[in-house]
């Protein structure tokens, strides 16, 4: 049984897949397995995946005839894996050669760690990636963890296939942090992950209205987690004080209306 399981969903990304797998083979840490979930590709992705599997027994391929979506593909990859630590890697992204060794050492050293990741950069575009530092307040407002972070199998929660428009990774990490109760996240100082930007990425096409709906669904699904960090306004002293003021004003308003009505009657 390998210590790390790497899950790679693959769908029509054959032109990028070799470099992704090469970045995995270049890792200085060697005790890993890789599950490529071939998700019904119509290009040469299946042939490439099987060729790499023939070269290295640590790489296995799950062939699927139909595309079940990235969420279900990752879930099936986890079901087929056995590692103590998990890493999701998209078929067009890259990991730096020391990333796995540094992450495993950190997780082995500190059993309280929930998630480990490193500095990241974007490529395929001239736009710089200003990934904000992790904090729970930032994470609850906007996702600041990329998908290729290391975490423990015991904290895995299935990806939700309902997030078809994207942001299933944000939903996933909120679920992991919620399950951990008292999450602890470490950011390694060295460059660890390279994220490829493509024009046809799902997240780039999400409208403001769709994003608004996604945010509401995230809040509704993870109310327990949000409740740990944001107080219920109905229970605050300020709200109760304001509520009493409104009630008092309402009573005075009713009394004032009755007084005016009484004067009107007598004036008539």
C-alpha positions in Angstrom: 0.0 0.0 0.0 1.4 3.4 -1.1 1.6 6.2 1.4 0.2 8.8 -1.1 -2.6 8.3 -3.6 -2.7 10.7 -6.5 -6.1 11.0 -8.3 -6.1 12.3 -11.9 -9.4 12.8 -13.7 -8.8 12.8 -17.4 -11.1 14.0 -20.2 -9.9 15.2 -23.6 -6.6 16.6 -22.3 -4.3 14.3 -24.1 -2.0 17.1 -25.3 -1.3 18.1 -21.7 -1.4 14.7 -19.9 2.2 13.6 -20.6 3.7 16.7 -18.9 1.4 16.2 -15.9 2.4 12.6 -15.5 6.1 13.5 -16.0 5.8 16.0 -13.2 4.5 13.2 -11.0 7.3 10.8 -12.1 9.9 13.4 -11.2 8.9 13.6 -7.6 11.7 13.0 -5.1 9.3 11.1 -2.9 8.6 7.7 -4.4 6.0 5.9 -2.2 2.9 6.8 -4.2 0.3 5.4 -6.5 -1.6 7.2 -9.2 -5.2 6.5 -10.3 -6.0 8.0 -13.7 -9.8 8.1 -14.1 -10.2 8.1 -17.8 -13.5 9.8 -18.2 -14.8 8.8 -21.7 -12.3 10.9 -23.6 -12.6 11.2 -27.4 -8.9 12.1 -28.0 -5.8 10.0 -27.4 -5.9 10.4 -23.5 -6.7 6.7 -22.9 -3.7 5.5 -25.0 -1.4 8.0 -23.3 -2.6 6.9 -19.8 -2.2 3.2 -20.6 1.2 3.8 -22.1 2.4 5.4 -18.8 0.8 2.6 -16.8 2.8 0.1 -18.8 6.0 2.0 -18.0 5.3 2.4 -14.3 3.3 -0.1 -12.2 2.4 2.7 -9.7 0.1 4.1 -12.3 -3.3 2.5 -12.8 -6.0 3.5 -15.3 -9.8 3.3 -14.6 -11.5 3.3 -18.0 -15.0 4.7 -18.2 -17.1 4.7 -21.4 -19.0 7.8 -20.5 -18.1 11.2 -19.0 -19.6 11.2 -15.5 -18.1 14.6 -14.6 -15.0 15.6 -12.7 -16.7 15.3 -9.3 -17.8 11.6 -9.8 -14.4 10.8 -11.5 -12.5 12.0 -8.4 -14.9 10.1 -6.1 -14.3 6.9 -8.1 -10.6 7.5 -8.0 -10.6 7.7 -4.2 -12.7 4.5 -4.0 -10.0 2.7 -6.0 -7.1 4.1 -4.0 -5.5 3.1 -0.7 -3.0 5.8 0.4 -3.0 7.4 3.8 -2.6 10.8 2.1 -4.6 12.0 -0.9 -3.7 14.5 -3.7 -6.0 15.5 -6.6 -4.2 16.6 -9.7 -5.9 17.8 -12.9 -4.7 16.4 -16.2 -3.2 19.7 -17.4 -1.6 21.0 -14.2 2.0 20.4 -12.8 3.5 19.7 -9.4 7.1 20.7 -8.6 9.4 17.8 -7.8 9.9 18.4 -4.1 6.2 19.1 -3.3 5.2 15.5 -2.3 8.3 15.0 -0.1 7.7 18.3 1.8 4.0 17.7 2.2 4.4 14.1 3.5 7.1 15.2 5.9 4.8 17.9 7.3 1.8 15.6 7.7 4.0 12.9 9.3 5.5 15.4 11.7 2.3 17.1 12.8 -0.8 14.8 13.2 -3.0 17.9 13.8 -2.5 19.1 10.2 -5.5 18.9 8.0 -4.3 20.4 4.7 -0.8 21.1 3.4 -0.1 23.1 0.2 2.6 25.3 -1.2 3.1 28.5 -3.2 1.6 28.3 -6.6 1.9 30.1 -9.9 -0.3 30.3 -13.0 1.0 29.6 -16.5 -0.6 29.7 -19.9 -1.4 33.4 -19.4 0.5 36.6 -18.6 -1.9 37.3 -15.7 -0.2 36.8 -12.3 -2.0 34.6 -9.8 -2.3 36.4 -6.5 -3.5 33.5 -4.4 -4.4 35.0 -1.0 -2.9 33.5 2.1 -5.2 30.9 3.8 -7.4 32.0 6.7 -10.9 30.7 7.6 -12.4 34.1 7.1 -10.9 34.3 3.6 -11.9 30.7 2.8 -15.5 31.3 3.7 -15.7 34.3 1.5 -13.6 33.1 -1.5 -11.8 29.8 -2.2 -8.0 30.2 -1.5 -7.1 26.5 -1.7 -6.3 25.1 -5.1 -7.4 21.5 -5.8 -3.9 20.0 -5.5 -3.4 20.2 -1.8 -2.4 17.2 0.3 -4.8 16.0 3.0 -5.6 12.9 5.1 -7.9 10.2 3.8 -9.9 10.3 7.1 -10.9 13.9 6.2 -12.2 13.0 2.7 -15.7 14.0 1.8 -17.2 13.0 -1.6 -17.3 15.7 -4.3 -20.8 17.0 -4.9 -21.8 16.3 -8.6 -24.5 19.0 -8.3 -21.8 21.7 -8.8 -21.8 21.3 -12.6 -20.9 24.9 -13.3 -17.6 24.7 -11.3 -16.5 25.6 -7.8 -16.9 21.9 -6.7 -13.3 22.3 -5.3 -14.4 25.1 -3.0 -17.4 23.1 -1.8 -15.0 20.1 -1.3 -12.5 22.0 0.8 -15.3 23.5 2.9 -16.5 20.0 3.6 -13.0 18.8 4.5 -12.5 21.8 6.9 -16.0 21.2 8.4 -15.2 17.5 9.0 -11.9 18.2 10.7 -13.8 20.3 13.4 -10.6 22.2 14.3 -8.8 22.4 11.0 -5.1 23.3 10.7 -3.7 24.4 7.4 0.0 24.7 6.4 1.4 26.6 3.5 4.9 25.5 2.5 7.3 28.3 1.6 8.5 26.8 -1.7 6.9 26.8 -5.1 4.9 23.6 -5.3 2.1 23.8 -7.9 1.7 25.2 -11.4 -1.9 25.9 -12.5 -2.6 25.9 -16.2 -5.1 28.6 -17.4 -7.2 27.6 -20.4 -9.9 29.7 -22.1 -12.3 26.8 -22.1 -12.1 26.2 -18.3 -15.5 25.9 -16.7 -14.9 28.6 -14.0 -14.0 31.2 -16.6 -17.5 31.0 -18.0 -19.5 31.3 -14.8 -21.9 34.3 -14.8 -22.4 36.6 -11.8 -25.9 35.3 -11.4 -24.6 31.7 -11.4 -21.9 32.6 -8.9 -24.4 34.2 -6.7 -26.4 31.0 -6.7 -23.3 28.9 -6.0 -22.4 31.1 -3.0 -25.9 30.7 -1.6 -25.7 26.9 -2.0 -22.3 26.8 -0.3 -23.6 28.8 2.7 -26.7 26.6 2.9 -24.8 23.4 2.7 -22.1 24.4 5.1 -24.1 26.4 7.7 -22.4 24.5 10.5 -19.0 25.5 9.4 -20.0 29.1 8.8 -21.7 29.2 12.2 -18.4 28.4 13.9 -16.8 31.5 12.6 -19.8 33.9 12.2 -22.2 34.5 15.0 -25.9 34.2 14.5 -27.2 37.8 14.2 -30.4 36.8 16.0 -28.3 36.0 19.1 -26.2 39.1 19.4 -26.7 41.8 22.0 -26.8 44.4 19.3 -29.7 42.7 17.5 -31.7 42.2 20.7 -31.2 45.8 21.6 -32.3 46.8 18.1 -35.3 44.4 18.3 -36.5 46.0 21.6 -36.2 49.5 20.0 -38.3 48.4 17.1 -41.0 46.9 19.3 -41.1 50.0 21.4 -41.3 52.2 18.3 -44.1 50.0 17.0 -46.1 50.3 20.2 -45.6 54.1 20.2 -46.7 54.2 16.6 -49.9 52.4 17.4 -50.6 54.7 20.4 -49.9 57.7 18.2 -52.4 56.5 15.6 -55.1 55.9 18.2 -54.5 59.4 19.6 -54.9 61.0 16.2 -58.0 59.0 15.6 -59.4 60.0 19.0 -58.8 63.7 18.2 -60.4 63.3 14.8 -63.6 61.9 16.4 -63.8 64.7 18.9 -63.1 67.4 16.3 -66.0 66.1 14.2 
